[in-house]
Amino acid sequence: MPIYEYICKDCGKRFEILRSIREADSPVLCKMCQSDKTARAVSVFFAQSNSRIIASGNNGGCSGCSTGSCSTCGNN
C-alpha cells in the first residue's frame, strides 16, 4: 500500500497515511484536530543511486547549479 500525504484545511497540519489506491481520495480525518476538511497533497520525492540523482521533486538541478544541467549533480 502506498503512503499518501494530506493537508488539513483547518489547522494546516501535513500528515501521511498508509492507504490503498482505492481509498486515496476518500475523506480522511486530520491527525491533529480531527477535522474532515483535508485534501491530498502532491508529495515531493527524491531518489539517488551511486551519488547520481535519479528523480527529485525540485527543478531538476542541485544546490550547485541553477540551470538543472551540471557535472556536480550528473544532469548533463
Sequence and secondary structure as in RCSB ss.txt:
>XXXX:A:sequence
MPIYEYICKDCGKRFEILRSIREADSPVLCKMCQSDKTARAVSVFFAQSNSRIIASGNNGGCSGCSTGSCSTCGN
N
>XXXX:A:secstr
  EEEEEETTT  EEEEE  GGGTTS    TTT  S EEE     EEEETTEEEEESSSS  TT SSS BTTTTB
 
